[in-house]
Amino acid sequence: MSNRFVNILVPIISIILGLLVGAAVMWFSGYNPVMGYIALWNGIFGDMYSIGETIRQISPYILAGLAVAFAFRSGLFNIGVEGQLIVGWFAAAYVGMAFELPKFIHLPLALIAAALAGALWGLIPGILKATLHVHEVIVTIMMNYIALHTVNALIKAVSEGGYKTERIHPTASLRSDFLSNLTDFSTLHYGIFVALAMVAVMWFILEKTKTGFELKSVGFNDHASQYAGMNVKKNIILSMVVSGAFAGLGGAMEALGTFGNMVTRGGFTGIGFDGIAVALLGANTPLGVIFGASLFGSLKYGAGNMPNEAGVPVEIVSIVIALIIFFVASGYIIRVLLSKMKKKKEAK
Amino acid sequence: MSLLEIVYFIIPLTISYAAPLIFTAIGGVFSERAGVVNIGLEGLMVMGAFTGILFNLFYADTFGSWTPWLALLVAMAVSAIFSIMHAVASITFRADQVVSGVAINMLGIAIALFSVKMIFDKGQTDFIQQSIPRFNVPVLHEIPFIGPMFFTGIYGSSILAIGLALLAWFIIYKTPFGLRLRSVGEHPMAADTMGINVTKIRYIAVIISGGLAGIGGAIYSQTMTNDFGHATINGQGFMALAAMIFGKWHPIGAMGAALFFGFAQALAISSSSISYLENVPAVYFHILPYALTILALAGFIGRANAPKASGQPYIKGNR
């Protein structure tokens, strides 16, 4: 088996294993796994409305996945996507509500504000990593909580003691009557095109520019890159900033497309953490991220149908997603098993 | 409130908030000292909190006032077993330890909520009847000033937590096992050469961390919330992780950091009723533990260095 084939086989085996264990969990809990998965399928593809909502759910997942993947390519683990997404959400919601501008200025401005807010939240761990060698994992986790509490306080401040921001003006909205009508009045919005454009941006940066080459090079071996004359510090900071900007745009999807405002949160959205799963499954490549986001976005949205149709709690899908991450992360053992099977075949 | 009333109110609250953090953070110390990063503390705590409440609800009639203490033991066992998954992935399967920890966190909350909905058919459990009781320490609580501050209306679990910190210090720094644990986390190859079974020590360390995080979660749910829902633990595990780092991977340091973070949490919920602090927005107290941890890592509050081999799988024969 070629290396490339194994690289594709490992995530596929992981997905199958995840779904099988999920079925076993349902079985042992006294639910009917077949009914459960049929309900999941109908929740995703059942009618035009579901398909529209599923695609809507996929957009922030693509951006969160891109954020994790981009940092990973430079050897950085950005667990802070969740926090960057939350500040992006708030920034977009604020710009969308506070200004009155023509659409062709307002919408881009709100998107840029979200990207900048996320970038700022990525900048801090980036600088700390580059200059003081502080591990980015811990800093980004802490930044998540700082984001959550700060944004809650900001929402309170801009709404004069309330718990949610006012609705954004239509000029900042990503909502689309055309897409909505096409999918039986779902909340599908133009965000998916923003997300796909960012996929192209990431591919272009990484594959076609000198900066991208340097970023990847730092990811493979920062000492060698330093020796070759690259500015490692600059690249580490840049990587975190771009990653944060992707995450911030993910927040803009929720602010400008799906919800149109922001409500104070007791906990995280979970999109940022699922972004880790998306990037991992997509092997940190732009195309892989689309694939991973489509899978996890669909699972997350379709799960909403499981309690009604099959009586299975929605959390079963979170269990399946966690298991898939677990199996992909343990890819080493899957590779070992694959090569053993191959040797057995050859011996016969 | 007068200043003395505030102190009498804040300090017991601080200690109650700190106890679960102490248990979980020291669990983290064991795991990281052996070289296995455990981001999964949050998920392990969730499992502990859930198991504790579940056991308490089902067996309160059988065991009476012993129930919360037995629940701690059961929670310890369940989380210890759950943590084996992290151990297998990160030690044997050589998975990225951070990724495996993230999976543990997602899995912990998902399994707990799935089970809650399956058993109770709603989003959270019923309230327990037998929570961990408060009591006055005999004799000591009559001491003026100190008595009402430290020895009145405290949870037995808080005393356990402080005892655990001392015990953990003794184990890690004064026993052969502790020496092996630390050497495996600093330089596994050297330890292996000296005949120490790296894999075995690391497995034990991760399982200890799971057990302690389980107790931490069960203490939190049986003192603070008295039921279990999706927001019960809500970041306490990550705060314990922060306490471990802020305490520089040292059991006593972790205890100190946990007490300090407990203080910040106690202030955050009571600042509005304290005359000197009513104008300070609560958000500052909410983000204080996290901001301080970042500063500690950046070296502004004394350098915090992780164990050297932390996060790397040990592969025999690799250099």
HADDOCK unambig.tbl for C-alpha pairs under 7 A between the chains (distance, minus, plus):
assign (segid A and resid 128 and name CA) (segid B and resid 298 and name CA) 6.81 0.50 0.50
assign (segid A and resid 132 and name CA) (segid B and resid 298 and name CA) 6.32 0.50 0.50
assign (segid A and resid 134 and name CA) (segid B and resid 297 and name CA) 6.13 0.50 0.50
assign (segid A and resid 134 and name CA) (segid B and resid 298 and name CA) 6.03 0.50 0.50
assign (segid A and resid 139 and name CA) (segid B and resid 294 and name CA) 5.84 0.50 0.50
assign (segid A and resid 142 and name CA) (segid B and resid 290 and name CA) 5.02 0.50 0.50
assign (segid A and resid 146 and name CA) (segid B and resid 287 and name CA) 5.28 0.50 0.50
assign (segid A and resid 146 and name CA) (segid B and resid 290 and name CA) 6.75 0.50 0.50
assign (segid A and resid 149 and name CA) (segid B and resid 283 and name CA) 6.05 0.50 0.50
assign (segid A and resid 149 and name CA) (segid B and resid 286 and name CA) 6.66 0.50 0.50
assign (segid A and resid 149 and name CA) (segid B and resid 287 and name CA) 6.68 0.50 0.50
assign (segid A and resid 150 and name CA) (segid B and resid 283 and name CA) 6.54 0.50 0.50
assign (segid A and resid 153 and name CA) (segid B and resid 283 and name CA) 6.39 0.50 0.50
assign (segid A and resid 267 and name CA) (segid B and resid 234 and name CA) 6.78 0.50 0.50
assign (segid A and resid 313 and name CA) (segid B and resid 114 and name CA) 5.89 0.50 0.50
assign (segid A and resid 313 and name CA) (segid B and resid 117 and name CA) 6.41 0.50 0.50
assign (segid A and resid 315 and name CA) (segid B and resid 110 and name CA) 5.26 0.50 0.50
assign (segid A and resid 315 and name CA) (segid B and resid 113 and name CA) 6.63 0.50 0.50
assign (segid A and resid 315 and name CA) (segid B and resid 114 and name CA) 5.29 0.50 0.50
assign (segid A and resid 316 and name CA) (segid B and resid 114 and name CA) 6.55 0.50 0.50
assign (segid A and resid 318 and name CA) (segid B and resid 106 and name CA) 6.90 0.50 0.50
assign (segid A and resid 318 and name CA) (segid B and resid 110 and name CA) 5.69 0.50 0.50
assign (segid A and resid 319 and name CA) (segid B and resid 107 and name CA) 5.41 0.50 0.50
assign (segid A and resid 319 and name CA) (segid B and resid 110 and name CA) 5.52 0.50 0.50
assign (segid A and resid 319 and name CA) (segid B and resid 111 and name CA) 6.56 0.50 0.50
assign (segid A and resid 322 and name CA) (segid B and resid 103 and name CA) 4.89 0.50 0.50
assign (segid A and resid 322 and name CA) (segid B and resid 106 and name CA) 5.68 0.50 0.50
assign (segid A and resid 322 and name CA) (segid B and resid 107 and name CA) 5.42 0.50 0.50
assign (segid A and resid 325 and name CA) (segid B and resid 103 and name CA) 6.09 0.50 0.50
assign (segid A and resid 326 and name CA) (segid B and resid 100 and name CA) 5.89 0.50 0.50
assign (segid A and resid 326 and name CA) (segid B and resid 103 and name CA) 5.79 0.50 0.50
assign (segid A and resid 329 and name CA) (segid B and resid 95 and name CA) 5.01 0.50 0.50
assign (segid A and resid 329 and name CA) (segid B and resid 96 and name CA) 6.20 0.50 0.50
assign (segid A and resid 329 and name CA) (segid B and resid 99 and name CA) 6.59 0.50 0.50
assign (segid A and resid 329 and name CA) (segid B and resid 100 and name CA) 6.63 0.50 0.50
assign (segid A and resid 330 and name CA) (segid B and resid 89 and name CA) 5.92 0.50 0.50
assign (segid A and resid 330 and name CA) (segid B and resid 93 and name CA) 5.44 0.50 0.50
assign (segid A and resid 330 and name CA) (segid B and resid 94 and name CA) 6.73 0.50 0.50
assign (segid A and resid 330 and name CA) (segid B and resid 95 and name CA) 4.77 0.50 0.50
assign (segid A and resid 332 and name CA) (segid B and resid 93 and name CA) 6.07 0.50 0.50
assign (segid A and resid 332 and name CA) (segid B and resid 94 and name CA) 6.72 0.50 0.50
assign (segid A and resid 333 and name CA) (segid B and resid 93 and name CA) 5.60 0.50 0.50
